[in-house]
């Protein structure tokens, strides 16, 4: 092990948080103390970003009426998604896809406006701004798990409708509605696997060597 590595106990904690992170849909109400929420958001803010552009913007939704409006947007998209799924429509409608009205905190994670002026790292891959925001969300997710809090990433919404609802400027784009808070228990496996919607594939099927499709 490198001299720069963590202790065995510290390494185990990191890998445990990664392995036990879950996309939560069931919450137990409660609250997240302000100091803890600040700590989690600081963890998100320490994420890597291409060109150090820090494209993430987080909006805390403290207005219960506004939270309900966001939930309605998600419900509308849930119905449209079910229609698009065809023969799996009924199966999809049985899934719990969000916990907006049940969780302690709702955050909307968005990409900032004016991203086109950032060229470093984005000239050929402009989607790196999205990748950077995703890293911030993952930091928040892992930190929340280590604190015993659940988090769920909801992506079922029409982006412009949510942007209009929250007053985002032109060029900004919401990427995630994040449900955060205490849970009764964490799922022992991804919820979609437990519900029989899909099964995770082993790393061996997704790892190639030198060329696409060439397994080790």
C-alpha positions as CSV (number, residue, x, y, z in Angstrom):
1,X,0.0,0.0,0.0
2,X,1.2,3.5,-0.7
3,X,2.4,5.6,2.2
4,X,-0.3,8.1,1.2
5,X,-3.0,5.5,1.7
6,X,-5.6,5.6,4.6
7,X,-5.5,3.2,7.5
8,X,-7.2,-0.2,7.0
9,X,-10.2,1.0,9.1
10,X,-10.5,4.2,7.1
11,X,-10.3,2.3,3.8
12,X,-13.0,-0.1,4.9
13,X,-15.3,2.8,5.8
14,X,-14.9,4.3,2.3
15,X,-15.6,1.0,0.5
16,X,-18.5,0.3,2.8
17,X,-20.1,3.6,2.0
18,X,-19.7,2.9,-1.7
19,X,-21.1,-0.6,-1.5
20,X,-24.1,0.3,0.8
21,X,-25.1,3.5,-1.0
22,X,-28.7,3.1,-2.3
23,X,-31.0,5.1,-4.4
24,X,-33.7,5.5,-1.7
25,X,-37.4,6.0,-2.3
26,X,-38.7,5.2,1.2
27,X,-38.1,7.8,3.9
28,X,-39.0,8.1,7.6
29,X,-39.7,11.9,7.8
30,X,-37.7,13.6,10.5
31,X,-35.2,16.3,9.8
32,X,-31.6,17.0,8.8
33,X,-29.9,19.3,11.3
34,X,-28.6,22.5,9.6
35,X,-25.0,21.8,10.5
36,X,-25.2,18.3,9.0
37,X,-26.8,19.6,5.8
38,X,-24.1,22.1,5.5
39,X,-21.4,19.4,6.0
40,X,-23.0,17.3,3.2
41,X,-23.2,20.2,0.8
42,X,-19.6,21.0,1.6
43,X,-18.7,17.5,0.6
44,X,-20.6,17.9,-2.7
45,X,-18.8,21.2,-3.3
46,X,-15.4,19.5,-3.0
47,X,-16.1,17.4,-6.1
48,X,-13.8,17.6,-9.1
49,X,-14.9,19.7,-12.0
50,X,-13.4,20.1,-15.4
51,X,-11.5,23.4,-15.7
52,X,-12.5,24.1,-12.1
53,X,-15.7,25.5,-13.4
54,X,-17.8,24.2,-10.5
55,X,-21.0,24.1,-12.6
56,X,-23.2,22.8,-9.8
57,X,-26.0,24.9,-8.2
58,X,-28.1,23.5,-5.4
59,X,-31.5,24.8,-4.5
60,X,-33.0,23.8,-1.1
61,X,-36.7,23.5,-1.3
62,X,-38.1,24.6,2.1
63,X,-41.5,25.7,0.9
64,X,-43.9,22.8,1.2
65,X,-46.2,24.1,-1.5
66,X,-43.4,24.3,-3.9
67,X,-42.3,20.8,-2.9
68,X,-45.8,19.6,-3.8
69,X,-45.6,21.4,-7.2
70,X,-42.3,19.6,-7.9
71,X,-43.9,16.3,-7.0
72,X,-46.7,17.0,-9.4
73,X,-44.2,17.6,-12.2
74,X,-42.6,14.2,-11.4
75,X,-46.0,12.5,-11.4
76,X,-46.8,13.9,-14.8
77,X,-43.6,12.6,-16.2
78,X,-44.1,9.2,-14.5
79,X,-47.3,8.8,-16.4
80,X,-45.6,9.8,-19.7
81,X,-42.7,7.4,-19.0
82,X,-45.2,4.6,-18.4
83,X,-46.9,5.3,-21.7
84,X,-43.5,5.2,-23.5
85,X,-42.6,1.9,-21.9
86,X,-45.4,0.1,-23.7
87,X,-45.8,-3.5,-22.5
88,X,-43.9,-2.7,-19.2
89,X,-46.2,0.2,-18.4
90,X,-48.2,-1.5,-15.7
91,X,-45.1,-2.9,-14.1
92,X,-43.5,0.5,-14.1
93,X,-46.5,2.2,-12.5
94,X,-46.2,-0.2,-9.5
95,X,-42.7,1.1,-8.7
96,X,-42.2,3.8,-6.1
97,X,-40.0,6.3,-8.1
98,X,-39.7,9.2,-5.6
99,X,-40.0,10.2,-1.9
100,X,-40.5,13.9,-2.4
101,X,-43.4,14.3,0.1
102,X,-41.8,11.9,2.7
103,X,-38.2,12.9,3.0
104,X,-36.7,15.5,5.3
105,X,-35.1,17.6,2.7
106,X,-35.5,18.2,-1.1
107,X,-32.7,19.7,-3.1
108,X,-32.6,20.5,-6.8
109,X,-29.2,20.1,-8.4
110,X,-28.8,22.2,-11.6
111,X,-26.2,23.2,-14.1
112,X,-25.4,26.9,-14.0
113,X,-26.0,29.3,-16.9
114,X,-23.1,30.6,-19.0
115,X,-21.4,27.3,-19.3
116,X,-20.5,27.9,-22.9
117,X,-17.7,30.4,-21.9
118,X,-15.8,27.5,-20.2
119,X,-13.6,26.0,-23.0
120,X,-11.0,24.2,-20.9
121,X,-12.0,20.5,-20.9
122,X,-15.2,21.1,-22.7
123,X,-14.2,22.0,-26.3
124,X,-14.6,18.5,-27.5
125,X,-16.7,17.1,-24.6
126,X,-19.1,19.8,-23.6
127,X,-21.0,17.3,-21.5
128,X,-18.2,17.3,-18.9
129,X,-20.2,20.0,-17.1
130,X,-22.8,17.3,-16.5
131,X,-20.1,14.9,-15.4
132,X,-18.8,17.4,-12.9
133,X,-22.2,17.9,-11.4
134,X,-22.7,14.2,-11.2
135,X,-19.5,13.9,-9.2
136,X,-20.8,16.5,-6.8
137,X,-24.1,14.5,-6.4
138,X,-22.1,11.3,-5.8
139,X,-20.0,13.0,-3.1
140,X,-23.2,14.2,-1.4
141,X,-24.7,10.6,-1.7
142,X,-21.7,8.9,-0.1
143,X,-21.4,11.5,2.6
144,X,-25.1,11.1,3.4
145,X,-24.7,7.3,3.6
146,X,-21.8,7.6,6.0
147,X,-24.0,9.8,8.2
148,X,-26.8,7.3,8.1
149,X,-29.1,9.3,5.8
150,X,-30.7,8.1,2.7
151,X,-30.8,9.9,-0.6
152,X,-32.7,9.4,-3.8
153,X,-32.0,10.9,-7.3
154,X,-35.2,11.7,-9.1
155,X,-34.9,12.4,-12.8
156,X,-38.5,12.0,-13.9
157,X,-39.4,15.6,-14.8
158,X,-39.4,17.8,-17.8
159,X,-36.4,20.1,-17.3
160,X,-37.8,23.3,-18.7
161,X,-41.0,23.0,-16.6
162,X,-38.9,22.6,-13.5
163,X,-36.6,25.4,-14.5
164,X,-39.6,27.7,-15.0
165,X,-41.1,26.7,-11.7
166,X,-37.9,27.6,-9.8
167,X,-37.0,30.7,-11.8
168,X,-33.8,29.4,-13.3
169,X,-32.1,31.8,-15.8
170,X,-31.8,31.0,-19.5
171,X,-29.1,28.4,-20.1
172,X,-29.3,26.8,-16.6
173,X,-30.7,23.3,-16.5
174,X,-32.0,21.2,-13.5
175,X,-30.5,17.7,-13.5
176,X,-31.8,16.1,-10.4
177,X,-34.4,16.3,-7.6
178,X,-32.6,14.9,-4.6
179,X,-34.6,13.5,-1.7
180,X,-32.6,13.4,1.5
181,X,-33.3,12.3,5.1
182,X,-33.6,9.6,7.7
183,X,-34.8,6.1,6.6
184,X,-36.0,3.2,8.5
185,X,-33.5,0.9,6.8
186,X,-31.4,0.8,3.7
187,X,-32.3,-1.6,0.9
188,X,-30.0,-4.7,1.0
189,X,-29.6,-4.4,-2.8
190,X,-30.7,-1.8,-5.5
191,X,-34.4,-1.3,-5.3
192,X,-35.0,-2.0,-9.0
193,X,-33.2,-5.4,-8.5
194,X,-35.3,-6.2,-5.5
195,X,-38.5,-5.3,-7.5
196,X,-37.4,-7.5,-10.4
197,X,-37.2,-4.5,-12.9
198,X,-33.5,-5.1,-13.8
199,X,-30.5,-6.9,-12.5
200,X,-27.0,-5.4,-12.1
201,X,-24.4,-6.8,-14.5
202,X,-21.0,-8.0,-13.1
203,X,-17.9,-5.9,-13.8
204,X,-16.4,-8.7,-15.9
205,X,-19.0,-8.1,-18.6
206,X,-18.2,-4.4,-18.7
207,X,-14.4,-4.4,-18.6
208,X,-12.4,-4.6,-21.8
209,X,-8.7,-4.5,-22.5
210,X,-7.1,-2.4,-25.2
211,X,-10.0,-2.5,-27.6
212,X,-13.8,-2.4,-27.3
213,X,-15.4,-5.7,-26.7
214,X,-12.1,-7.5,-26.0
215,X,-12.3,-9.1,-22.5
216,X,-9.3,-9.6,-20.3
